[in-house]
């Protein structure tokens, strides 16, 4: 009796590592996308700096907007029924949106709030960013599914 084998997602399953010749375009797509996303995040943080140790609204907004766009992207790439180029997810999802959103900066902002004794703002940042990001990815996916269905697209 043969064992049932689950589908493998090469974006998350390291056991399915591609041969080096297929890996280079993926690395290039992630790198280029990451540079673009991180540059956009940096520009947004310069445009809306945290004033005098206040709440990090720009980083909050970046993480919420980026998470919503990840929800949109995943529905369009995975559920739309149209075949996307194999580098779309690595470039846009991991690269651009992964570089744009930054939960490490979120953690540093949270740490700064705690170090300054701003407990209420820290708890707001902690819970608000998590709830906002999760809500945004859900809303982005739900709205995209509805739009795709309205246009005759296939969604799961």
Wavefront OBJ file of the C-alpha trace (Angstrom):
o trace
v 0.000 0.000 0.000
v 1.487 3.356 -1.005
v 1.476 6.310 1.343
v -0.773 9.241 0.495
v 1.348 12.243 -0.321
v 0.113 15.737 0.499
v 0.513 18.549 -2.030
v 3.745 20.476 -1.574
v 3.922 24.270 -1.561
v 7.508 25.174 -2.526
v 7.130 28.597 -0.891
v 6.870 27.037 2.563
v 8.034 23.415 2.339
v 11.820 23.237 2.476
v 11.740 19.511 1.640
v 10.744 20.494 -1.892
v 13.874 22.528 -2.572
v 14.270 23.137 -6.305
v 17.496 22.476 -8.136
v 19.904 25.470 -8.207
v 19.058 26.445 -11.798
v 15.391 26.973 -10.826
v 16.293 28.683 -7.559
v 18.171 31.645 -9.046
v 15.151 33.310 -10.747
v 13.134 32.927 -7.528
v 15.918 34.482 -5.450
v 16.231 37.328 -7.943
v 12.457 37.940 -7.886
v 12.342 37.959 -4.077
v 15.395 40.222 -3.872
v 14.110 42.758 -6.387
v 10.634 42.724 -4.882
v 12.044 43.049 -1.365
v 14.137 46.049 -2.368
v 11.067 47.734 -3.875
v 8.832 46.949 -0.889
v 11.403 48.025 1.694
v 12.028 51.245 -0.241
v 8.304 51.990 -0.256
v 8.139 51.332 3.505
v 11.122 53.597 4.127
v 9.541 56.373 2.052
v 6.272 56.048 3.984
v 8.094 56.172 7.323
v 9.966 59.305 6.189
v 6.710 60.903 5.036
v 4.892 60.128 8.302
v 7.481 59.989 11.110
v 6.570 59.129 14.694
v 6.262 62.431 16.521
v 8.089 62.672 19.849
v 7.864 59.009 20.768
v 4.143 58.758 20.028
v 2.158 55.882 18.568
v 3.774 54.471 15.387
v 0.814 55.159 13.092
v 2.797 54.896 9.853
v 4.101 51.411 10.669
v 0.628 50.395 11.837
v -0.859 51.575 8.536
v 1.876 49.923 6.483
v 1.320 46.553 8.158
v -2.463 46.748 7.836
v -2.432 47.888 4.186
v 0.260 45.370 3.264
v -1.633 42.547 4.946
v -4.793 43.490 3.058
v -2.859 43.422 -0.206
v -1.485 39.982 0.682
v -5.095 38.760 1.041
v -5.949 40.200 -2.376
v -2.850 38.729 -3.989
v -3.360 35.239 -2.596
v -6.926 35.058 -3.876
v -5.908 36.338 -7.312
v -2.937 33.999 -7.614
v -4.243 30.870 -5.901
v -8.030 30.918 -6.291
v -8.838 32.903 -9.417
v -8.598 29.991 -11.820
v -6.117 31.878 -13.981
v -2.613 30.510 -14.143
v -0.134 33.052 -12.783
v 3.517 33.184 -13.737
v 5.534 31.117 -11.233
v 7.475 34.197 -10.096
v 4.397 36.290 -9.217
v 4.087 35.014 -5.629
v 7.809 35.211 -4.854
v 8.098 38.701 -6.385
v 4.888 40.318 -5.121
v 4.042 38.269 -2.027
v 7.383 37.440 -0.459
v 9.374 40.281 -2.024
v 7.316 43.457 -2.430
v 4.713 42.902 0.287
v 7.110 41.071 2.590
v 9.545 43.967 2.285
v 6.790 46.573 2.638
v 5.296 45.109 5.806
v 7.672 44.792 8.693
v 6.827 43.016 11.852
v 10.415 43.424 13.031
v 9.967 47.217 12.925
v 6.628 46.695 14.673
v 8.462 44.778 17.417
v 11.060 47.558 17.728
v 8.310 50.196 17.945
v 6.592 48.106 20.614
v 9.853 47.749 22.517
v 10.415 51.520 22.337
v 6.953 52.215 23.737
v 7.591 49.838 26.616
v 11.039 51.328 27.296
v 9.456 54.795 27.546
v 6.821 53.488 29.949
v 3.934 54.015 27.499
v 2.117 50.844 28.514
v -1.290 51.786 27.104
v 0.185 52.730 23.726
v 2.289 49.537 23.731
v -0.740 47.328 24.366
v -2.659 49.262 21.706
v 0.201 48.774 19.264
v 0.522 45.072 20.102
v -3.155 44.184 19.849
v -4.145 46.787 17.272
v -1.509 45.755 14.752
v -2.268 42.058 15.108
v -6.029 42.589 14.865
v -5.667 45.123 12.061
v -3.335 42.923 10.002
v -5.424 39.771 10.452
v -8.632 41.673 9.738
v -7.110 43.271 6.653
v -5.876 40.004 5.149
v -9.310 38.479 5.768
v -11.156 41.494 4.315
v -8.833 41.659 1.311
v -9.455 37.985 0.555
v -13.235 38.169 1.070
v -13.667 41.304 -1.042
v -11.466 39.949 -3.815
v -13.458 36.702 -3.900
v -16.686 38.697 -4.222
v -15.284 40.835 -7.021
v -13.969 37.762 -8.858
v -17.322 35.992 -8.561
v -19.091 39.102 -9.843
v -16.895 39.081 -12.940
v -17.408 35.403 -13.591
v -14.100 34.401 -12.052
v -13.645 31.165 -10.147
v -12.769 31.239 -6.468
v -12.629 28.485 -3.878
l 1 2 3 4 5 6 7 8 9 10 11 12 13 14 15 16 17 18 19 20 21 22 23 24 25 26 27 28 29 30 31 32 33 34 35 36 37 38 39 40 41 42 43 44 45 46 47 48 49 50 51 52 53 54 55 56 57 58 59 60 61 62 63 64 65 66 67 68 69 70 71 72 73 74 75 76 77 78 79 80 81 82 83 84 85 86 87 88 89 90 91 92 93 94 95 96 97 98 99 100 101 102 103 104 105 106 107 108 109 110 111 112 113 114 115 116 117 118 119 120 121 122 123 124 125 126 127 128 129 130 131 132 133 134 135 136 137 138 139 140 141 142 143 144 145 146 147 148 149 150 151 152 153 154 155 156
